[in-house]
């Protein structure tokens, strides 16, 4: 009698440039079966891409090979500037918070899902928005703890570098308005000089 293969139940996350010719619901069924999964498109106006996350019963090698097979035409479009390699997140680095991160846009552009109700998606979106606001407030507090610099230019450089380090430590990409957040933190910093406020007013 053959050996029965144990179900793995591994959580995987993959990112791919958006291609309207791909059947995302079919792909998710092949990759995740009847397990929990979510597939979301982001930034459709610029740099459109798709996030896949779900629980798979495939091994790491099987999952990666199957994903390549399902996207081979997209993957090999050398004449398509938007086509880029599939980016797999290491299985050990994926957690449930990925679902929350995927629902940050308002409203989330859901391409496929399983075991997620409308209420679940809304709750994930609200949690994502709350987390973004917490990060922004944390950034402001972090920057306001720094020692002042002699010139607005030096302070701006210091705030930018420390701000990037803050998001790196949080394992998050800085938001699109990162530069404005830095400038506003300068403007509202305790004891901000008139020169600093004028510097910010010319750039924000």
Helices and strands as residue ranges (DSSP letters): E 10-17, H 24-32, E 37-42, E 49-56, H 60-70, H 72-75, E 87-89, G 91-93, H 97-102, E 109-114, H 118-144, H 152-169, H 178-187, H 194-201
